[in-house]
């Protein structure tokens, strides 16, 4: 794949302003991957992890109930240890490391985070058991060679030291520089750090401020050195709560060895400033400390996607010379946001928008009544770098989905609070564990499982149904949204988020793939050093005028346009300066008095296709430096813009050429995308060329081709396809198909 196309793949949505993302249309659509020889689909699962590595999504582990719990017993799970990999450019799955002799123990409820400098994903903890503590793990694994061929993937188990977290599940992990931070989970301690690749040493970080005893099954992401968490299952000791807190308790108190604990389902935002963990000097210089560390941020929990961070971009970690003080304490803070916040929930998913950091998407989970949700919220952050210093936060409820609860969501039997493979199971028993690494649908078996709902649960179910109906009454129904679920994964790719898997505890599990898109139009900003006006408007009156004219331009139709040598040769146009300074015949004639008859010297314009209107626009720009009025408005005439771009290129007028590129990007549409691409390629306009390839990838790429219920479009029907040079044709196929022209599976048909 050529360098140009690789750059396009890394910027699928172009440059989009934060305000445009706040007001743009937001849509869900399901992706149906092409079936055929060799096509594979991962087994349905929940509580897995999904990690972005470049333009691939790595799914690790997960599980599903294979035997619903009869009576007051824990359930039996099937656990997975395979690594399905989705190539987002071609929308094709590859199943890796699924053999029975893989050293990696199958599990669910673990964490995974990308460490780009070592080309590896670090996996920690999880469980091989049921919903209790028995079967929980505290081991560390490293999946190496990520980003390369699936056959090169290897599992390694580094030897760690120090004070590791206790075995647990329901936690999250992020990588910041060369530290992996493990947050929360069902175990003692809220925050731990692991030095990656050096000492592999664990340390516990003390937290101050009002914090829970345990915090699990929450959403998590990182913004400019600040760890941001939302929702989840919080547990507080009775002694740590004020009288006001106790009066507001609406959930059960549960007895533990160290006292009574209040179990709370949260809809609060928590934040911790992680950057203060780093002490000492930086090789980058003091002012570049935060920026250097930010370059090394590479992953988060079940949705390891920090914007455009990808394999190979984490050089900051290698350049930093820092130590971590295990005794340092950090403050656990609660943030407030305007707007209607999501209802309390756990087992949700949370991901940061990959191209700005100003938007965070929340999806699904389970509410306080045990109802699975499929609602979508966007948290808008005005200044991500100042999250703890007054950044404006605002919730937006996206009206494309609706919290729903079906009969399959309900609690039944004497399961207590076990409703979604989430909350701890208290009765002790010998854990039954199935750790098969095979794949296959579990839904038929689960649907056929006998109901075990005693009459005592009827009131709870009725209340939950009424609660779900109340929620549904306030959210518009949409045509296509993911089914209600929890414990799924959500990963950002540009302005799109891919959702995979999840399910409803002991009832149904999914292996479907959905896309949530912030439907924006990519743009190219004008050049940053462009001056809009600097000469007197009186000079504009000379454009096309014979007053003081001493040269003229001959047009292809035989007419002429008067011009002024001093203004033409001022240096804005390299071609004009050379033409009139003596290097050309015209310049030599001017040095010897001009034309023999005393008339203005007639100059020949380079190139073809010049018209009077185009020439006058160019002359006005040369004389005054002002942007022509036709370009100040929202230009939509692509033909006129292309003619002006050709003219600016012919006389080497770079500022006008750059402005035409930006305006042409605004005006391009599907009908002329290939025509503009051919022009940009021939005129060596790399910004416009890359934009056109990104536009084609967005409109005709694999993600759009797989969208359900969208009318098909074929890029081969566009004007200019039959005139694409071979090299450019290859790049169009890479953008649309994810592989070279002529390879098997070539499909250029897309939904609109």
N, C-alpha and C positions, 0 to 999 in steps of 0.2 A: 504494500500500500504506500502511496507516495506521501511526501511530507505535507502537501496541501490538504489532502483528504484526512490525514491523521489530525491536523489542527481543527478541521471542521467537526470531526467526531468528538473532539473535546469541548466544543462549544455549540451544542445542539440548538440552543435557543437564541444565539446571538447575544447582544447586550440589551437587557430589559431593565427599565427604571423601576425602583421599588414602588413608586406610586402606581405605575401601570399594573404591577402584580397585585396590588391591593384592590383595584377596581376591575380587574379582568374577569372574564367568564371562566368558571371552574367546572370541569366535567369529569365523570367517571366513565370508563368503558372497559369491557372485558376483552382480553386478548385470547383468541383461539389460535393456538399454534398449528402450523401446517402438519398434517399427518402424511406419512409416507414411509418408505423403507428406511429403517434406521432411526426413525423418530422415537424419542423416549419422553416420558413424563415422570417426575418424582412421585413417590407415594404420598398420599394425603397425610398431613401431620400438623402438629401444633408445637409450641414452645421450642421451636428451632431458632437458629440465628441466620441472618442474611447480611452479608458484608460486600460492599462495593469494592471492586478492584478494577480501576479503569472503566471499561465498558462491559464488565462481567459482574454477575451477582453470584456469590458463593453461598449456598445453603449448607449448613452443617447441623447434623443430628435432628432432634425432634422426637416426638412420640405420639401415641394415640392409644386410647383405652380399647382393649380387645375383650374385656370381660367386665361389664358394669357391676358395681359393688352390691351384692345382696345383703340387705339388712344393714347392720352397723359395721361393715367391713370396708377395708380399703380396696381399691380397684387394681386390676392387673393391666399393665401397659405393655405395648410393643414399642421398643425403642429403636432408633435408627442411628447408624454410624457412618452412613454414606455421605458424599459431598456432591450433590447436584449443582451444576454450573450453568447459568443462563447467559448466553451471549446476546446482549440487548440489541446489537446491530442487526443480527439475523433472526432474533427471536427463536433460538434453538437451544434445547437442553442437552447437556452432556453429563452422564452419570459417572462419577469418579470415586475411587477408593471404597467400593461397595462390597468387596469380597469378604468372606468370613474370616480370613487370616489377617485382616487389618489390625494393627496393634491398638488403634484408638477405640476405647470402650464406647459402645452406643450409649446415648444419654439424651435428656431433654432438660430445659430450664437452666442451661449453662449460659455463659457469655462468650462472645468472640469479638475481637477488635484487630484491625489491620495495623501492622507496623511496617510501613513502606520501606524504610532503609534496609531492612533485612528480607524484604519480599516474603513476608510471612504473616499468618493470622494466628493470634494467640488465643487459645481456648482455655477457660478455667471453670471448674466446678460443674454444677448441675446435679442430676439424680438419675439413678437406674432403677429406682423403686417406685412407690406409689405417691400419695400426696402427703405423707408424713416425712419425718426426718430420716427414717431408716432408708438406706440406699443412696443418701446424698454423698457427693464427691468433693474432694479438695485437691484434685490433681491439676497440673499445668501441662498443656500440650501446645506444640508449635507446628502448624501446617506450613511447610516451606515450599519455595518455588511457585508461589501464587502469581498469576499473571502470565505464566508460561503454558506449555502444553499440559493437558490433564494427566498424561502418563508420567510427567516429571514430578507430580505432587508427592510429598513424603511427610509422614507423621514422625515427629521427634518429641521426646519428653525430656526437657531440660531439668537439671538438678537444681532445686531452689533451696534457699536458706532463709533465716530470719524468722519473723512472726507472721505466718500466713493467716488468712481468714479461716474460720472454722468451716467445715463442709456445709454446703448450702445450695439452694436453688432460688430462683426468683430475683436474682441480683442483675446488675448491669455492669458493663466495663467500657472504658474509653482509653485510647492511647493519646498521651500528650507528651511531645518530644520523645524521650526514651523511657517514659514511665507508663505502665498500665495501671489504671485506677479501677479498683473493684468497689462498687457502690451498693450498699444495701443487701437485700436478700434475707432469707429466714435463717439468721445466725447472729451471734454476738459481734458487735462492731459495725459501724456504718461505712467507713472509708479505709481502704488499704491501698498501698502502692507496691508495684513490682518493677524493679529495674531490669529492663529487657536487654539481653545480650551481653551484659557486663558481669555483674555479680549474681544476677537472678535472685536478688535479695528482697524479701517481703518486709514491709514496715506498716504499722498501723498509725493513722493520722487521727489525732484527737479533734473533736468538733465541739464548739461552744454554741450557745443559743438554744432556744426551745426545739428539741429534736426528738423523734420517736425512738423507742427502744429497738424496734425492728421496722424496716421499711422495704417493701418488696412489691414486685409486679407493677412497677411504675414505668412511665416513659422517660427517656433521657436523651439529651444531646449536649453539645458543647458549642458555646459562642464566645469567641475571642478570649479564651482562658477562663471562662465561667461555665461551670457545670450547671445545667438547667434541668430540673426534674418536675414532672407533673403527675398528679393522680397517684394511684397505687393503694396498697394496703399498709396502713400505719398502725403501730401498736405502742401504747404508752402505759407506763406503770401508774397506778392510781396515785401514788405519792407525788408524782411529778406534775399532776394536773391541779389547776386552781379550782376554787368552788364554782366559778363561772363555767369552767370547762366541764365539771361534773354535772352541773345543771343542764348542760346542753347535750349530754350523752344520749344518743338514740339507738345505740347498738349494745350488744351484750358484753358483760364483763366475764372474763375467763380466768380461772385459777391457774397460776403457774407456780413453780417452786419458789420463786423470789417474791411472790405477791400477786395481787389481782392486776390484770392488764386489760386496758380498754382497746377494743379492736375497731378501727375506724377506716372507712373507705373514703379516699381523699379526692378533692378537686382543687387542690392548692398548688401553687408554683413555688418550688424550693430552689435555692441557688447557693453555690459555693464557689468562691474565687480560688481556682486551682493554681493560677499563675504565681501566687505568693509562696508556693511550695519550693520554688527555685531560688537558690541563693548563690552568691559568688559572682565572679566576673563572667562576662560573655565575650566570646571571640568576635562577636558582631559589633561590639560597642554598646554603651549603655542605652542610647536612644533606640536601638533596634532590637531590644530584648524581646518585647512582646511579639513583634512581627516575626522574628526568627523562630520563636517557639510555635507561633501559629502555623508556620509552614509545615511543621512536623505533625500536626493534628491529623489523625488518619482513621478514626473509627469510633463507633458507639454501639454498645450492647447488641441487641438483636437487629438493629438497623444501622450498620456501620457505614455511614455515608456522611462525610463532612463536606458538603458542597462539591466543588470540583476536585477535591483532594483525591489522588489516585496513586497507583503504584509508580514510584519514581519521583514524586513531588515532595517527599518528606526529607529534604536535605537539611532542614533546620536542626533536626535532632543530632545529626552528625557534627554540626558546626558548633554546638553549644558546649561550653565547659562549665558544668554546674554540679552542685551537690544537692542532696535532698536531706533535710533535717527531720528525722522521724519524730522529734519532740515538738515540732512546730504544730500549733493548733490553728484550725480554720473555723470560720464562723458559718453556721448553718442559718440561712436567712429565708424569710418568706416574702415573696413579691406579690404585688397586686396588679391587676389588669382591668381595664375598662371593658364594657360590653358584657354580653351574656356568656358566662363561662360554661364549659361542659359540665354535665352533672357528675357527681362523685362516681368514680369508676376505678377498676383495676384490670390487669391483663390487656391494656390498651397498647397502641403503637404510636410512636412519635418520631418525626424526622424533620431535619432542617432542609430548607430549600437550597439546592446545590449551587445556584448562581448568584445569590445575594446575601444570604444570612439574615435577611429581614423578615422572612416568613417561616413559621414552624407549623407543620400539619399534625393534627391529632385525629386518630381514627379508632372507632369501635371500642371493644372492651366489654366489661360486665358491670352493671350498676348495683346499687345497694340492695335491690330486690332480687338479684340473681338473673336479671334479664340481659341477654346478649344484645349488643348495640351495633348499629352500622351507620352512625352519624359521623359527620366530618366537620372539624373546626380548624380554622387557621388563626394562629397567634401572630399578629403583626408587631414587629419590634422596630421602633423608629431609629435607634442608634445601638446596634448590637455591641459595639465596642464599649458602651457605657451602660451595660445591663444593670450594674449595681450602683450607678451614679446618676440615676434619674431618667433612664431611657423610658420612653412612652410605650406601654404595652396595651394592645387592644385585641379582644377576641372577635372573630367573625364566624358566625354559624353558617356553614355552606349549605344551601338549600338544594342539595342533589341527593341526599339520602334521608332516611328516617329511622330513628331508633325503633327496632322491632323486637318482639318477643313472641316466640311460637311455643307450641306444646313441647317441642324438643328442648327448649331452654330451661324448663322448670326444674326445681329441686324435687327429688322424690326419695322415698325410703327414709331411713334414719341416717342420712348422710351428714346431718348437722349443717355446717357451712361449706361443705365441699360441693361446689356447683360448677366450677370451670377449670379443673386441674390447677387450682390456684392456692386456696387457703389450706393451712396445715390440718392434717387429720390427727385427732387426739387419741382415740382408742388404740392401744398397742396390740399388735398381732404380728405373726411372722409374715414378712412382706413376700408377696408373690411377684415375680418379675420376669417378664419376657423381654429379652434383648435382641430379638431378631433384627438382622440388618437387611432382610429382604424387603421387597416392596409389594404393593397390592392394595386394593380397595378394602377398607374396613367398614364402610358404611352399611353394606347389606347385612353384615353380621350384627352390627350395633342396632340397626332397625328391627332385627328379628329378636333382640334380647327382651326377655319378659320384663314388664313393668313391676316395680317394687315400691309403689307409692302407697303408704298407709293412709287411713282417713285423717290422721292428725295433720297431714301436710296440706289438706284441702284449703284451709284458711290462708296459708302462706301463698299458695298458688293463685288463689283468687285475688289477694292483695297485689301480687306481682303483675297479674294480668291487668288489673285496674291501673296500676302505675304505668305500665307500658302503653296502655290506651291513652292515658293523659299525655304522655310524651309525644305519641304519634299525632295527637290532635293539633300540636303546635308546629309540626315540621311538614312541609309539603312533600308529597310522594313523588318520587322521580321514576323515570322510565327504566333506568339501568343503574344499579348500584350494587356493590358486593353484598352478599347475604350477611345478616348479623352474625358476629363471631368474636372470638378473642384469641389471644396468644398467636397472632399472625406476625408477619414481618412487613416492614415498609421501608423502602430505600429510595433515595432521591437520585435521579439522573437528569441534570439540567433542570428544566421546569416541569418535569414529569416525576411521579412517584409510582413505583411498582410495588404492589401488594401481592403477597404469596401466602397460601395456606391458612392455617388457623382452624378453628372449629367451635363446637359447642360440646362441653364436657360429656363424655360417654354417650353422645348421641350421633354426632356427625362431624366429619373432618373433611377438609378441602385441600385440593391440589391445584385450584384454579389460579389464574394470574390476571390481575386487574391493573389498570393504569388510571391514576388521578392526574389530570393535566390542568395547569394554569395556562389557559388558552391565550397566549400573547403573540403579537407579531414582532419578530426580531427586527432590530434596527441597527444602523451604523451611525454613531454620533459624528457630528462635524469635527474637523481637525481642531485640536485644542488651541493651536497657535494662530487660528484664522482671525484676521482683522476685518470687521464688517464695514468700517467706514473710516477713512483718514484723509481724504482729499476734498477740496472745496467742491460743493455741488455745481459751481459755475463751469467746472470742466466737463460736466455731463452735457452741457449745451453744445459742446464741440463735436459730440459723437455724430458722425454722418454729415457734418456741416462743412461747407466750403470755406468758411472763415478761417484764415491763416493756414489753410491746408497746403502742404508742400509735397505730399505723395498721395497715391490712390491705390486701391486694390481692384484687380480685375476678377470678376466672378465668372463661373462657367457659362452663364447665360449671355455673356457679352457686356453686361452693365458694369459700372464701376462705383466704388464708394470712396469718397475723399477721406483722408486721414492726416495725422500730424506726426512728423518724424520724431520730434523731441519726446513726445509722450510714448510712442511705440517703442523707442529704444531705451527707455528708462531702466530696464533690467528685469521687470516683472516676468517677461517672456524671454527665455534664453534664446529662442529662435529669432525673435525680432531684433534683439540686441546684436546678434551675429550678422543678421541680414543687412543691417543699416550701418555697421561699424567699419565696413571695408573688406570683410572676408568674402563677400559675394559680389557678383557683378553690379548689382543695384547699389551697394555701398560705395563701390569705386566710382560709379557715375555721379553719385551725390557729392563725393569729394571733389569732383571736377566740374561742379556747377549744375548737375542735374541733366534733364533732357535737353536735346539740342534746340528744340523749339520753345524752350522756356516754360512748357506746361509741367504740371506736377508729374513726377516720375511714377509710372505704373508698376506696381509690385505684383508678383505672382504668389498666390497662397499655396502652401504645401498640401498635398493630399487631394481628396475628391469629396464631392457632396456639399460644398459650401453653398449656403443660401444667404440672401441679404439679411434676413432676420437673425440667423445664427451669427453672422459677422458683426452686426450691430451690438448683440449681447456681449460678444467677446471684447469689442472695442470699449464699451461702457465699463466693463470690469477693468481693462487695462488703464483707462483714463482716470477712473475715480476710486478704484478699489472696492466699490460698493457691490453687494450681492444683487444681481438682477432681480427685479420684482417677480419675475416668473419663477425664480428659485426660492424666494422668501416665503411664498405660500406653500401649501401642501401639494407639491407637484404630482400630477398623475399621468402626464403625457410622456410615456416611456420613449416613444420615437424621437420627440424633440430633445429629451434629456440625453439620449444616446448620441444624437447628432452634435449636441453641445460638448459632450465628453470627447468625441472624436476630434472636434475642432481644438479644444483645449490641449489635447494630447499632441496634435499636429504641430502646434506652435510652442510646445513645452511650457505651458502656463499651469504650473503645478497646483497653486491654490485653488483655481477654478476646477481643475481636474478632480481634486479630492472632494470638493463640494458636490460636484456632479455625481460622484460615486455614492455619497451618502443619500442624496435626493433620489437617485435611481433605485437604491435599495428600498426606499419607502414606497416607490411607485411600482415595483416589480410585482407581477402576479403569475399565476400558474401558466397562463397562455404564453408569456414572454420570458419565463425564467431561463429556458435554455438559450434563447437568443441573447439575453444579457450575459449569460455565462460564457458563450462563445466570444462575445465582444470583449469581456473582461480578460479572458485568457489570451486573446490575440494582442491586447493592448498592455499586457503585463500589469494588471490592476489586482494585486493579490487579495486586498481586503474585500473588494466586490466579488472576486472569484470565490473566495471562501464563504462569503455570505450566500451566494447562489447555491452552493453545494449544501450548506446548512438548511436553506429553505427547501430544497428538494428532499433532503433527508427527513425534515419535519413533515412535509406534505405527502411523501410517497414511501417513506422508510418502513422498516419491518414492523415497528410498533403500530403504525397506522394500517398496514396491510392486515394485521391480525385483529383489528377492532371489529367487534360484532355489529351487525346490522347497519353498516355504513356502505353507501353505494361505491362500487369499485371505480378506480381511475387508473389509467395506464400512462406512465411517463413517456412511453414510446410514441404516444399520440401528440405530444407537444411539438410546437413549431421549432424546427432546428435540430431535432433528434438525428435526422439522417445526415446532417452536416457536422456532427461532432467529430473532431479529430480522435484518433484511436486512443491517445493517452487520456484525453478528457473523457471519452466514453468509459474508460476503465474507472475513472474517479466517480463518475455518475453512478456506475454500478456499485462501487464501494459504499457510496452514500445511501443508496436506496436498498441494496440487497445485503451489504456486509461482506461481499466477496467479489472476485474479478468477473468480468464479462465472459459469458460462455460456460461458467462452472455449473455443475448440477444444482438444481433447485432454483435456477434463475427465475425470479418472479418480480416484475416491475409494476404489478397492479396494486393499487392502494385504495383505501377508503378515503373519503373527503371529510 
